[in-house]
């Protein structure tokens, strides 16, 4: 039974009065939208709310059934329908046409959002209130605690330490001060990318993922982890059916599912109709509320304005290093730090109220900004404050959930900073390789990570009636940004993944170092002699070897000839590089940029000032924050596969996965 609390009554009255004032201001601003006095406006405010409660759920279900086109139409015109109906039944209220009602609906929504923001001191109380009103489901095992895994994409352990010490994340600081959470560092495997880390964290292995994109010898083409079809292939190779989320888990806004029975906006499962419709329901429900629609529009415009101002300020102050920040990136930033954040939070809240045993969600806010602004820049760190507010919201929702939830926060990698390789040295890695080999070389070194997040929402919103349209549109976007088929006759394929370069010889089998040196004798010596290259790693007759300008490090035996090229990259470098170079999917050559021993800057082979992928800087220093009674490692956590075992241990200690153990015994 639905219970009405005093706070709910106050909230309803406040919403009524704010809508009333918004209607009066709209009537003042918009000819053709009139009231004979303030009394009809007061009544219209109440009627609008009642009509909306009746009409909006119908529009939500219809738009979710039909697909994304209906969601768009309902988003634009839905509130106008509500406004038209309300105005037609209130004496003394008049609207001249449906188009006037459409304009009035938008103006009223914007004014109402501004008024709510003013009277709530700039907080998200209206959004939070809508989440707290979500219905609670009954669960059969309320004695089993749930776990909410929140991935803060790209946040390194040092950055998290700074955020806690400075008070930038007050919710997390409160948890740590209370002793309910403790933070630990984990060393990220090579490559330091979301695909490798998420596959390792969710499925227990990073094998088969040598970068963000790579040449797949079995398929004879480049695989890109944030393309739905490719993500499905990658996960199918790693899945055992016993992933982190296999026991009534939910994957939200990730690359892979972790074998979760339910997934939303997850790359590897975007063709699942049930998931897509569920995403459309949440999306439509959020946007069809006047405060949700106006919130999305105003926050998107504000984020675009904030980005353009920050970009101009960096340029005016001659901040170094920096990269060009386009309007395209401004749109991507507005999407990830606005609409996507709200969608993620709404979906997580619904699953909390449903009582899902385990939920894993990825928030990309910091990572998106840091790539273009810099990993330690103020605007990047400010994104952490916004994420902390999200955690505060989820904490409040979890308090009303049908089971107790434990929060586990973690990052998939960190970020390092520096001027891009091409900007500093005047040529791309692919151009350098081509000049050393005089071979036909295909280079793929553009940045496409952010586009995958847009595609994940577009694809998951696609309904059965329009799936072909959406898929073709997403494919065309992907092809404009990134060619995924190698050029015919290319002798070398060179890919950039942060400051880690990959050089492939497109063939069914991998060439050894000795074969490469025989075919292109100037390639390896020319690469390691370049001032922007720290080392090159390859598989030789004696096993994997790291080669520098003045020495070699044989990774299996540990024998070093001359100067150790891995010395500037940390004590863990030989271990993670050995594992990466030995895997079958590895390129003929891994090329890692040099590191500045003073600033710790690295040089990305993509046009990014904040990067991750290889070794150097903070990119391989992730964090995990969890209740100390559930996670207190006695040894360093090295690799996402080891972190996976710790997280599985948390679930098992809470009584999860017993059915999985029974099924496998």
VEXDREN-2710 file (C-alpha; in Angstrom, 1 decimal):
% VEXDREN-2710
k/r/px/py/pz
1/UNK/0.0/0.0/0.0
2/UNK/1.3/3.5/-0.9
3/UNK/1.8/5.6/2.2
4/UNK/1.8/9.4/2.1
5/UNK/4.3/10.9/4.4
6/UNK/4.3/14.5/5.7
7/UNK/7.4/15.2/3.5
8/UNK/5.5/14.0/0.5
9/UNK/2.6/16.3/1.2
10/UNK/5.0/19.3/1.6
11/UNK/6.8/18.3/-1.7
12/UNK/3.5/18.1/-3.6
13/UNK/2.4/21.5/-2.3
14/UNK/5.8/23.0/-3.2
15/UNK/5.6/21.5/-6.7
16/UNK/2.1/22.9/-7.1
17/UNK/3.0/26.4/-6.1
18/UNK/6.2/26.4/-8.2
19/UNK/4.2/25.2/-11.2
20/UNK/1.6/28.0/-10.5
21/UNK/4.3/30.6/-10.6
22/UNK/5.8/29.1/-13.7
23/UNK/2.4/29.3/-15.5
24/UNK/2.0/32.9/-14.5
25/UNK/5.4/33.8/-15.9
26/UNK/4.7/31.8/-19.1
27/UNK/1.4/33.7/-19.6
28/UNK/3.2/37.0/-19.2
29/UNK/5.9/36.0/-21.7
30/UNK/3.8/34.1/-24.3
31/UNK/0.9/35.7/-26.3
32/UNK/-1.9/33.2/-26.9
33/UNK/-1.5/31.6/-23.5
34/UNK/-3.7/33.5/-21.0
35/UNK/-5.6/33.3/-17.7
36/UNK/-8.5/35.6/-16.7
37/UNK/-7.0/35.9/-13.2
38/UNK/-4.6/34.1/-10.9
39/UNK/-7.2/31.7/-9.7
40/UNK/-7.5/29.7/-13.0
41/UNK/-3.7/29.5/-13.1
42/UNK/-3.7/28.0/-9.6
43/UNK/-6.3/25.4/-10.7
44/UNK/-4.4/24.8/-13.9
45/UNK/-1.3/24.0/-12.0
46/UNK/-3.1/21.3/-10.1
47/UNK/-4.9/19.9/-13.1
48/UNK/-1.7/19.8/-15.1
49/UNK/-0.1/17.6/-12.4
50/UNK/-3.2/15.3/-12.3
51/UNK/-3.4/15.0/-16.1
52/UNK/0.3/14.4/-16.3
53/UNK/-0.1/11.5/-13.8
54/UNK/-2.6/9.9/-16.2
55/UNK/-1.2/10.7/-19.6
56/UNK/2.5/10.3/-19.1
57/UNK/2.5/6.6/-18.1
58/UNK/0.5/5.9/-21.3
59/UNK/3.0/7.8/-23.4
60/UNK/5.9/6.1/-21.7
61/UNK/4.6/2.6/-22.5
62/UNK/3.7/3.5/-26.1
63/UNK/7.1/5.1/-26.8
64/UNK/8.9/2.2/-25.2
65/UNK/7.0/-0.3/-27.3
66/UNK/7.5/1.5/-30.6
67/UNK/11.2/2.6/-30.2
68/UNK/13.5/5.5/-30.1
69/UNK/11.5/7.6/-32.7
70/UNK/8.5/7.5/-30.4
71/UNK/10.6/8.4/-27.4
72/UNK/11.8/11.5/-29.3
73/UNK/8.3/12.5/-30.4
74/UNK/6.9/12.0/-26.9
75/UNK/9.7/13.9/-25.4
76/UNK/9.1/16.9/-27.6
77/UNK/5.3/16.8/-27.7
78/UNK/4.2/14.8/-24.6
79/UNK/4.1/17.7/-22.1
80/UNK/2.3/19.8/-24.8
81/UNK/-0.5/17.2/-24.8
82/UNK/-0.7/17.4/-21.0
83/UNK/-0.8/21.2/-21.2
84/UNK/-3.5/21.3/-23.9
85/UNK/-5.8/18.9/-22.0
86/UNK/-5.3/20.8/-18.7
87/UNK/-6.0/24.2/-20.2
88/UNK/-9.1/23.0/-22.1
89/UNK/-10.8/21.8/-18.9
90/UNK/-10.0/24.8/-16.6
91/UNK/-12.5/27.7/-16.9
92/UNK/-10.7/31.0/-17.4
93/UNK/-7.6/29.4/-19.0
94/UNK/-7.0/29.7/-22.7
95/UNK/-4.5/28.4/-25.2
96/UNK/-4.9/29.5/-28.9
97/UNK/-3.3/26.4/-30.5
98/UNK/-1.4/23.2/-30.0
99/UNK/1.8/25.0/-31.0
100/UNK/1.2/27.6/-28.4
101/UNK/0.7/24.7/-25.9
102/UNK/4.0/23.2/-27.1
103/UNK/5.9/26.5/-26.5
104/UNK/4.1/27.0/-23.2
105/UNK/5.0/23.5/-22.0
106/UNK/8.7/24.1/-22.8
107/UNK/8.8/27.6/-21.2
108/UNK/6.9/26.4/-18.1
109/UNK/9.3/23.4/-17.7
110/UNK/12.4/25.6/-18.0
111/UNK/11.0/28.3/-15.6
112/UNK/9.9/25.6/-13.2
113/UNK/13.3/23.9/-13.2
114/UNK/15.0/27.3/-12.5
115/UNK/12.6/28.0/-9.6
116/UNK/13.2/24.5/-8.2
117/UNK/16.9/25.0/-8.4
118/UNK/16.7/28.4/-6.7
119/UNK/14.4/27.2/-3.9
120/UNK/16.4/24.0/-3.3
121/UNK/19.7/26.0/-3.1
122/UNK/21.0/24.5/-6.3
123/UNK/20.6/20.9/-5.2
124/UNK/19.0/18.0/-7.1
125/UNK/16.1/17.6/-4.6
126/UNK/13.5/17.3/-7.4
127/UNK/15.4/14.6/-9.2
128/UNK/16.1/12.8/-5.9
129/UNK/12.5/13.0/-4.9
130/UNK/11.4/11.3/-8.1
131/UNK/13.8/8.5/-7.4
132/UNK/12.7/8.1/-3.8
133/UNK/9.1/7.6/-5.1
134/UNK/10.1/4.5/-7.1
135/UNK/8.0/1.5/-6.0
136/UNK/9.8/-1.0/-3.8
137/UNK/9.6/-4.7/-4.8
138/UNK/9.3/-7.6/-2.4
139/UNK/12.3/-10.0/-2.4
140/UNK/12.4/-13.6/-1.2
141/UNK/15.7/-13.4/0.5
142/UNK/15.9/-10.0/2.3
143/UNK/18.5/-11.4/4.8
144/UNK/21.0/-11.5/1.9
145/UNK/22.8/-8.2/1.5
146/UNK/23.3/-6.7/-1.9
147/UNK/26.3/-5.0/-3.4
148/UNK/26.4/-1.9/-5.6
149/UNK/29.6/-1.8/-7.6
150/UNK/30.3/1.8/-8.9
151/UNK/33.1/2.2/-11.4
152/UNK/34.5/5.7/-11.5
153/UNK/36.1/5.5/-14.9
154/UNK/39.7/6.6/-15.1
155/UNK/40.2/7.8/-11.5
156/UNK/43.7/6.9/-10.3
157/UNK/44.5/6.0/-6.7
158/UNK/46.5/9.3/-6.2
159/UNK/43.6/11.4/-7.5
160/UNK/41.2/9.6/-5.2
161/UNK/43.6/10.1/-2.3
162/UNK/43.7/13.9/-3.2
163/UNK/39.9/14.0/-3.4
164/UNK/39.5/12.4/0.0
165/UNK/42.1/14.6/1.6
166/UNK/40.8/17.8/0.1
167/UNK/37.1/17.2/0.9
168/UNK/36.2/17.4/-2.8
169/UNK/34.1/14.3/-2.3
170/UNK/32.3/14.9/1.0
171/UNK/30.1/11.8/0.8
172/UNK/33.1/9.5/0.4
173/UNK/35.1/11.4/3.1
174/UNK/32.2/10.9/5.5
175/UNK/32.2/7.1/4.8
176/UNK/35.9/6.8/5.3
177/UNK/35.9/9.0/8.4
178/UNK/33.1/6.8/9.8
179/UNK/35.1/3.7/9.2
180/UNK/32.5/2.2/6.9
181/UNK/34.9/2.3/3.9
182/UNK/38.6/2.0/3.3
183/UNK/40.5/2.7/0.1
184/UNK/43.2/0.5/-1.4
185/UNK/45.4/0.7/-4.5
186/UNK/45.4/-1.9/-7.2
187/UNK/47.9/-2.2/-10.0
188/UNK/46.3/-2.3/-13.4
189/UNK/47.4/-4.9/-15.9
190/UNK/48.8/-4.0/-19.3
191/UNK/47.0/-2.6/-21.3
192/UNK/45.5/0.0/-18.9
193/UNK/42.3/0.2/-20.8
194/UNK/38.6/-0.1/-20.0
195/UNK/38.1/-3.2/-22.2
196/UNK/41.0/-5.2/-20.6
197/UNK/40.1/-4.1/-17.0
198/UNK/36.4/-4.6/-17.3
199/UNK/36.8/-8.0/-18.9
200/UNK/39.2/-8.9/-16.1
201/UNK/37.0/-7.4/-13.3
202/UNK/33.8/-8.8/-14.6
203/UNK/34.9/-12.1/-16.2
204/UNK/38.2/-12.9/-14.4
205/UNK/40.6/-12.6/-17.3
206/UNK/42.2/-9.9/-19.4
207/UNK/43.4/-12.5/-22.0
208/UNK/42.6/-11.7/-25.6
209/UNK/42.3/-7.9/-25.1
210/UNK/45.7/-6.3/-26.0
211/UNK/44.4/-2.8/-26.2
212/UNK/41.2/-0.7/-26.8
213/UNK/41.3/-1.8/-30.5
214/UNK/43.5/-4.3/-32.1
215/UNK/44.0/-6.4/-35.2
216/UNK/42.3/-9.8/-34.7
217/UNK/44.2/-12.5/-36.6
218/UNK/41.4/-14.9/-36.5
219/UNK/38.9/-12.5/-38.1
220/UNK/41.4/-10.7/-40.2
221/UNK/40.2/-7.2/-39.2
222/UNK/40.4/-4.6/-36.4
223/UNK/38.2/-5.2/-33.4
224/UNK/37.0/-2.2/-31.4
225/UNK/35.7/-2.8/-27.9
226/UNK/33.1/-0.1/-27.9
227/UNK/31.3/-1.4/-31.0
228/UNK/28.4/-3.7/-30.1
229/UNK/29.1/-6.5/-32.5
230/UNK/32.8/-6.5/-31.6
231/UNK/32.0/-6.3/-27.8
232/UNK/29.8/-9.4/-28.2
233/UNK/32.6/-11.3/-29.9
234/UNK/35.1/-10.3/-27.2
235/UNK/32.8/-11.3/-24.3
236/UNK/31.9/-14.6/-25.9
237/UNK/35.6/-15.6/-25.9
238/UNK/36.0/-14.7/-22.2
239/UNK/32.7/-15.7/-20.7
240/UNK/32.4/-18.9/-18.6
241/UNK/28.9/-18.2/-17.3
242/UNK/30.3/-17.5/-13.9
243/UNK/31.1/-13.9/-14.2
244/UNK/30.9/-11.4/-11.3
245/UNK/27.2/-10.7/-12.0
246/UNK/26.0/-14.2/-12.8
247/UNK/23.9/-14.4/-9.6
248/UNK/21.0/-12.1/-10.2
249/UNK/23.3/-9.3/-11.2
250/UNK/22.7/-6.3/-13.4
251/UNK/25.1/-4.6/-15.8
252/UNK/24.5/-0.9/-16.5
253/UNK/26.4/1.2/-19.0
254/UNK/29.4/-1.2/-19.3
255/UNK/31.3/-2.8/-22.2
256/UNK/30.6/-6.3/-20.9
257/UNK/27.9/-8.0/-18.8
258/UNK/29.9/-10.1/-16.3
259/UNK/27.3/-12.8/-17.2
260/UNK/24.5/-10.7/-15.7
261/UNK/21.0/-11.9/-16.4
262/UNK/19.9/-8.3/-17.0
263/UNK/21.9/-5.6/-18.8
264/UNK/21.1/-2.1/-20.0
265/UNK/23.3/0.1/-22.2
266/UNK/25.9/-2.6/-22.1
267/UNK/27.8/-2.9/-25.4
268/UNK/28.0/-6.7/-25.6
269/UNK/24.3/-7.2/-25.3
270/UNK/22.6/-4.3/-27.1
271/UNK/20.5/-6.6/-29.3
272/UNK/18.6/-8.0/-26.3
273/UNK/15.0/-6.8/-26.8
274/UNK/14.1/-7.0/-23.1
275/UNK/17.0/-4.8/-22.2
276/UNK/16.3/-2.3/-24.9
277/UNK/12.6/-1.9/-24.0
278/UNK/13.5/-1.5/-20.3
279/UNK/16.0/1.2/-21.2
280/UNK/13.4/3.0/-23.3
281/UNK/10.9/2.9/-20.4
282/UNK/13.4/4.6/-18.0
283/UNK/14.5/7.0/-20.7
284/UNK/10.9/8.0/-21.6
285/UNK/9.8/8.2/-18.0
286/UNK/12.6/10.6/-17.2
287/UNK/12.3/12.9/-20.2
288/UNK/8.5/13.0/-20.2
289/UNK/8.4/14.6/-16.8
290/UNK/8.6/18.4/-17.3
291/UNK/11.4/18.7/-14.7
292/UNK/13.3/15.8/-16.3
293/UNK/13.0/17.3/-19.8
294/UNK/14.0/20.8/-18.7
295/UNK/16.7/19.3/-16.5
296/UNK/18.3/17.5/-19.5
297/UNK/18.1/20.5/-21.8
298/UNK/19.4/23.0/-19.3
299/UNK/22.2/20.8/-18.0
300/UNK/23.3/19.9/-21.6
301/UNK/23.5/23.6/-22.6
302/UNK/25.2/24.5/-19.3
303/UNK/27.8/21.7/-19.8
304/UNK/28.5/22.7/-23.4
305/UNK/28.9/26.3/-22.2
306/UNK/31.2/25.2/-19.4
307/UNK/33.3/23.2/-21.8
308/UNK/33.7/26.0/-24.4
309/UNK/34.6/28.5/-21.7
310/UNK/37.2/26.1/-20.2
311/UNK/38.7/25.4/-23.6
312/UNK/39.0/29.1/-24.4
313/UNK/40.5/29.7/-21.0
314/UNK/43.2/27.1/-21.5
315/UNK/44.1/28.6/-24.8
316/UNK/44.1/32.1/-23.5
317/UNK/46.4/31.2/-20.6
318/UNK/48.6/29.1/-22.9
319/UNK/48.2/26.1/-20.6
320/UNK/50.7/23.3/-21.5
321/UNK/50.2/20.6/-22.4
322/UNK/46.8/20.9/-24.0
323/UNK/44.9/19.7/-27.1
324/UNK/42.3/21.1/-29.4
325/UNK/38.9/20.8/-27.8
326/UNK/36.2/20.8/-30.5
327/UNK/32.5/21.4/-30.4
328/UNK/32.1/17.6/-31.0
329/UNK/33.9/16.9/-27.7
330/UNK/31.7/19.6/-26.0
331/UNK/28.6/17.6/-27.1
332/UNK/30.2/14.3/-25.9
333/UNK/31.0/15.9/-22.6
334/UNK/27.5/17.2/-22.2
335/UNK/26.1/13.8/-22.9
336/UNK/28.3/11.9/-20.5
337/UNK/28.2/14.5/-17.7
338/UNK/24.4/15.1/-18.1
339/UNK/22.0/12.8/-19.7
340/UNK/24.0/9.6/-19.4
341/UNK/24.8/10.3/-15.7
342/UNK/21.0/10.8/-14.9
343/UNK/20.1/7.7/-16.9
344/UNK/22.6/5.6/-15.1
345/UNK/21.5/6.9/-11.7
346/UNK/17.8/6.3/-12.6
347/UNK/18.5/2.7/-13.7
348/UNK/20.6/1.9/-10.7
349/UNK/17.9/3.3/-8.4
350/UNK/15.2/1.2/-10.1
351/UNK/17.4/-1.9/-9.6
352/UNK/18.0/-1.0/-6.0
353/UNK/14.3/-0.8/-5.4
354/UNK/13.8/-4.0/-7.2
355/UNK/16.3/-5.7/-4.8
356/UNK/18.8/-6.9/-7.4
357/UNK/21.6/-8.8/-5.6
358/UNK/24.5/-7.1/-7.4
359/UNK/24.7/-4.1/-9.7
360/UNK/27.7/-2.8/-11.6
361/UNK/27.6/0.6/-13.2
362/UNK/30.2/2.7/-15.0
363/UNK/30.2/6.5/-14.6
364/UNK/32.6/8.0/-17.3
365/UNK/32.3/11.7/-16.3
366/UNK/35.9/12.2/-15.0
367/UNK/37.5/10.1/-17.7
368/UNK/35.7/11.9/-20.6
369/UNK/36.8/15.4/-19.3
370/UNK/40.3/14.3/-18.3
371/UNK/41.1/13.0/-21.8
372/UNK/40.8/16.5/-23.3
373/UNK/41.4/18.8/-20.3
374/UNK/44.1/16.9/-18.5
375/UNK/43.9/14.3/-15.7
376/UNK/44.9/16.7/-12.9
377/UNK/43.2/19.9/-14.1
378/UNK/40.6/21.6/-11.9
379/UNK/37.7/21.0/-14.3
380/UNK/38.5/17.3/-14.4
381/UNK/38.7/17.1/-10.6
382/UNK/35.4/19.1/-10.4
383/UNK/33.7/16.1/-12.0
384/UNK/34.4/14.1/-8.9
385/UNK/32.3/16.4/-6.8
386/UNK/29.4/15.8/-9.2
387/UNK/30.0/12.1/-8.9
388/UNK/30.0/12.3/-5.2
389/UNK/26.6/13.9/-5.3
390/UNK/25.4/10.9/-7.3
391/UNK/26.7/8.6/-4.6
392/UNK/24.8/10.6/-2.0
393/UNK/21.6/10.2/-4.1
394/UNK/22.2/6.4/-4.4
395/UNK/22.9/6.2/-0.7
396/UNK/19.5/7.7/0.0
397/UNK/17.7/5.4/-2.4
398/UNK/19.6/2.3/-1.0
399/UNK/18.3/3.2/2.4
400/UNK/14.7/2.6/1.1
401/UNK/15.6/-0.6/-0.8
402/UNK/14.1/-4.0/0.1
403/UNK/17.6/-5.3/1.1
404/UNK/20.7/-3.8/2.7
405/UNK/23.3/-2.7/0.2
406/UNK/27.1/-2.4/0.5
407/UNK/28.8/0.1/-1.8
408/UNK/32.1/-0.9/-3.5
409/UNK/33.7/1.8/-5.6
410/UNK/36.6/1.1/-8.0
411/UNK/38.3/2.4/-11.0
412/UNK/39.3/0.5/-14.1
413/UNK/42.5/2.4/-14.6
414/UNK/44.0/5.8/-13.9
415/UNK/45.2/8.5/-16.3
416/UNK/48.6/10.0/-17.2
417/UNK/49.1/13.4/-18.8
418/UNK/51.3/14.9/-21.5
419/UNK/51.5/16.4/-24.9
420/UNK/50.5/14.0/-27.7
421/UNK/53.2/12.3/-29.6
422/UNK/52.2/13.8/-33.0
423/UNK/52.0/17.3/-31.6
424/UNK/55.4/17.1/-30.0
425/UNK/57.3/15.4/-32.7
426/UNK/55.5/16.3/-35.8
427/UNK/54.5/12.9/-37.0
428/UNK/52.2/10.0/-36.0
429/UNK/53.6/6.6/-34.9
430/UNK/52.3/5.1/-38.1
431/UNK/54.2/7.7/-40.1
432/UNK/57.3/6.9/-38.2
433/UNK/56.9/3.2/-38.8
434/UNK/56.3/3.9/-42.5
435/UNK/59.4/6.0/-42.8
436/UNK/61.5/3.2/-41.2
437/UNK/60.2/0.4/-43.3
438/UNK/59.1/2.1/-46.5
439/UNK/56.1/-0.2/-46.4
440/UNK/52.4/0.4/-47.0
441/UNK/51.1/1.3/-43.5
442/UNK/47.6/1.7/-42.2
443/UNK/47.4/3.9/-39.1
444/UNK/44.4/4.1/-36.8
445/UNK/45.2/6.7/-34.1
446/UNK/42.1/8.7/-33.7
447/UNK/40.2/8.8/-30.4
448/UNK/36.8/7.1/-30.5
449/UNK/36.2/6.1/-26.9
450/UNK/33.5/8.7/-26.2
451/UNK/31.4/7.8/-29.3
452/UNK/30.8/4.3/-27.9
453/UNK/28.9/5.8/-25.0
454/UNK/26.5/7.6/-27.3
455/UNK/26.1/4.5/-29.4
456/UNK/25.3/2.4/-26.3
457/UNK/22.3/4.6/-25.5
458/UNK/21.1/5.0/-29.1
459/UNK/21.3/1.3/-29.8
460/UNK/19.6/0.4/-26.5
461/UNK/16.8/2.8/-27.1
462/UNK/16.2/1.2/-30.5
463/UNK/12.9/-0.7/-30.7
464/UNK/12.0/-3.7/-32.8
465/UNK/10.3/-1.5/-35.4
466/UNK/13.4/0.7/-36.0
467/UNK/16.4/-1.5/-35.1
468/UNK/17.7/-1.6/-38.7
469/UNK/17.6/2.2/-38.9
470/UNK/19.5/2.7/-35.7
471/UNK/22.0/0.1/-36.4
472/UNK/22.8/1.5/-39.8
473/UNK/23.1/5.0/-38.5
474/UNK/25.4/3.9/-35.7
475/UNK/27.5/1.9/-38.2
476/UNK/27.8/5.0/-40.5
477/UNK/28.9/7.1/-37.5
478/UNK/31.5/4.5/-36.6
479/UNK/32.8/4.3/-40.1
480/UNK/33.2/8.0/-40.4
481/UNK/35.3/8.1/-37.2
482/UNK/37.2/4.8/-37.5
483/UNK/37.9/2.5/-40.4
484/UNK/37.7/-1.0/-39.1
485/UNK/38.8/-2.9/-42.2
486/UNK/42.5/-2.8/-43.0
487/UNK/43.5/-1.2/-46.3
488/UNK/44.0/-3.8/-49.0
489/UNK/47.7/-4.7/-49.3
490/UNK/48.8/-3.0/-46.1
491/UNK/52.0/-4.5/-44.8
492/UNK/51.7/-2.8/-41.3
493/UNK/48.8/-1.9/-39.2
494/UNK/49.6/0.7/-36.5
495/UNK/47.1/1.4/-33.8
496/UNK/47.2/3.9/-30.9
497/UNK/45.8/3.1/-27.5
498/UNK/46.8/6.0/-25.2
499/UNK/50.6/6.0/-24.9
500/UNK/50.7/2.4/-26.0
501/UNK/51.2/1.7/-29.7
502/UNK/50.6/-1.6/-31.4
503/UNK/52.3/-2.6/-34.7
504/UNK/50.7/-5.6/-36.5
505/UNK/51.7/-7.5/-39.6
506/UNK/48.3/-8.6/-40.9
507/UNK/48.7/-12.3/-41.2
508/UNK/47.2/-15.4/-39.6
509/UNK/50.3/-16.0/-37.4
510/UNK/52.4/-13.7/-35.3
511/UNK/56.0/-12.9/-36.5
512/UNK/58.9/-13.3/-34.0
513/UNK/61.3/-10.4/-33.4
514/UNK/64.0/-12.1/-35.4
515/UNK/61.7/-12.3/-38.4
516/UNK/60.8/-8.6/-38.1
517/UNK/64.4/-7.6/-37.9
518/UNK/65.2/-9.6/-41.0
519/UNK/62.3/-8.1/-43.0
520/UNK/62.7/-4.6/-41.7
521/UNK/66.1/-4.2/-40.2
522/UNK/65.7/-0.5/-39.5
523/UNK/62.3/-0.7/-37.7
524/UNK/63.1/-1.7/-34.2
525/UNK/66.4/0.3/-33.9
526/UNK/64.7/3.3/-35.4
527/UNK/61.8/3.2/-33.0
528/UNK/63.9/2.8/-29.8
529/UNK/66.3/5.5/-31.0
530/UNK/63.4/8.0/-31.3
531/UNK/63.3/10.4/-28.2
532/UNK/59.6/9.9/-27.9
533/UNK/59.8/6.1/-27.5
534/UNK/60.6/4.5/-24.1
535/UNK/60.8/0.9/-25.2
536/UNK/59.5/-1.7/-27.7
537/UNK/58.4/-5.1/-26.6
538/UNK/58.2/-8.2/-28.9
539/UNK/58.2/-12.0/-28.8
540/UNK/61.6/-13.3/-29.6
541/UNK/63.0/-16.8/-30.0
542/UNK/64.0/-16.7/-26.3
543/UNK/60.6/-15.3/-25.2
544/UNK/59.3/-11.8/-24.7
545/UNK/61.9/-9.0/-24.6
546/UNK/61.7/-5.3/-23.9
547/UNK/64.1/-3.2/-26.1
548/UNK/65.4/0.2/-25.3
549/UNK/67.9/2.6/-26.9
550/UNK/70.7/1.3/-24.6
551/UNK/69.7/-2.2/-23.5
552/UNK/67.3/-5.1/-23.4
553/UNK/65.3/-6.8/-20.7
554/UNK/64.5/-10.5/-21.3
555/UNK/61.2/-10.8/-19.4
556/UNK/61.0/-14.5/-18.7
557/UNK/64.5/-14.9/-17.3
558/UNK/64.9/-11.4/-16.0
559/UNK/68.3/-11.0/-17.7
560/UNK/69.2/-7.4/-18.5
561/UNK/71.7/-6.4/-21.2
562/UNK/73.0/-2.8/-20.9
563/UNK/70.6/-0.3/-19.4
564/UNK/67.2/-1.7/-18.3
565/UNK/64.6/0.1/-20.6
566/UNK/61.9/-0.7/-18.0
567/UNK/63.6/1.0/-15.1
568/UNK/61.6/4.3/-15.3
569/UNK/58.3/2.5/-15.4
570/UNK/58.1/0.9/-11.9
571/UNK/59.0/-2.4/-10.3
572/UNK/55.8/-4.0/-11.6
573/UNK/56.6/-3.2/-15.3
574/UNK/58.4/-6.5/-16.2
575/UNK/55.5/-8.6/-14.7
576/UNK/52.7/-6.9/-16.5
577/UNK/54.6/-6.5/-19.7
578/UNK/55.5/-10.2/-19.7
579/UNK/51.8/-11.2/-19.4
580/UNK/50.7/-8.8/-22.1
581/UNK/53.4/-9.7/-24.6
582/UNK/52.9/-13.5/-24.1
583/UNK/49.2/-13.5/-25.0
584/UNK/48.3/-14.7/-28.4
585/UNK/46.4/-11.5/-29.4
586/UNK/49.4/-9.3/-28.8
587/UNK/50.9/-7.3/-31.7
588/UNK/54.2/-8.0/-33.3
589/UNK/55.5/-4.9/-31.5
590/UNK/54.2/-3.1/-28.4
591/UNK/55.5/0.5/-28.5
592/UNK/55.4/2.5/-25.3
593/UNK/56.1/6.2/-25.2
594/UNK/58.9/7.7/-23.2
595/UNK/58.3/9.2/-19.7
596/UNK/59.6/12.5/-18.4
597/UNK/61.4/11.5/-15.2
598/UNK/60.5/14.9/-13.6
599/UNK/56.9/15.7/-14.7
600/UNK/56.0/12.0/-15.2
601/UNK/54.5/13.1/-18.5
602/UNK/53.9/10.6/-21.3
603/UNK/53.0/11.1/-24.9
604/UNK/49.7/9.6/-26.2
605/UNK/49.7/8.2/-29.7
606/UNK/46.1/9.5/-29.9
607/UNK/45.2/13.3/-29.8
608/UNK/44.7/13.3/-26.0
609/UNK/46.3/15.2/-23.2
610/UNK/45.1/12.7/-20.6
611/UNK/45.6/9.1/-21.6
612/UNK/45.8/5.5/-20.5
613/UNK/46.9/2.3/-22.2
614/UNK/50.6/1.7/-21.5
615/UNK/53.1/2.3/-18.7
616/UNK/54.2/5.5/-17.1
617/UNK/52.5/8.0/-14.7
618/UNK/49.3/7.2/-12.8
619/UNK/47.5/5.3/-15.5
620/UNK/48.2/1.9/-14.0
621/UNK/47.3/2.9/-10.4
622/UNK/43.6/2.1/-9.9
623/UNK/41.7/2.3/-6.6
624/UNK/39.1/0.2/-4.9
625/UNK/37.1/1.5/-1.9
626/UNK/35.0/-1.0/0.1
627/UNK/33.8/-1.9/3.6
628/UNK/36.9/-3.1/5.6
629/UNK/35.0/-6.1/6.9
630/UNK/34.5/-7.2/3.2
631/UNK/37.8/-6.3/1.7
632/UNK/41.2/-6.1/3.5
633/UNK/43.8/-7.5/1.1
634/UNK/47.0/-8.8/2.7
635/UNK/49.0/-8.6/-0.5
636/UNK/49.2/-6.1/-3.4
637/UNK/46.4/-6.4/-5.9
638/UNK/48.1/-6.7/-9.2
639/UNK/45.8/-7.1/-12.2
640/UNK/42.1/-7.0/-12.8
641/UNK/41.9/-10.8/-12.5
642/UNK/43.1/-10.7/-9.0
643/UNK/40.7/-7.8/-8.2
644/UNK/37.9/-10.0/-9.7
645/UNK/38.7/-12.8/-7.2
646/UNK/38.5/-10.3/-4.3
647/UNK/35.1/-9.0/-5.5
648/UNK/33.8/-12.5/-5.9
649/UNK/35.0/-13.2/-2.4
650/UNK/32.9/-10.2/-1.2
651/UNK/29.8/-11.7/-2.9
652/UNK/30.4/-15.2/-1.5
653/UNK/30.9/-13.8/2.1
654/UNK/27.4/-12.2/1.8
655/UNK/25.8/-15.5/0.7
656/UNK/25.8/-14.9/-3.0
657/UNK/26.8/-17.5/-5.7
658/UNK/25.7/-20.6/-3.7
659/UNK/23.6/-21.6/-6.7
660/UNK/26.6/-21.2/-9.0
661/UNK/28.7/-23.4/-6.7
662/UNK/26.0/-26.0/-6.6
663/UNK/25.6/-26.0/-10.4
664/UNK/29.3/-26.5/-11.0
665/UNK/29.7/-29.2/-8.3
END
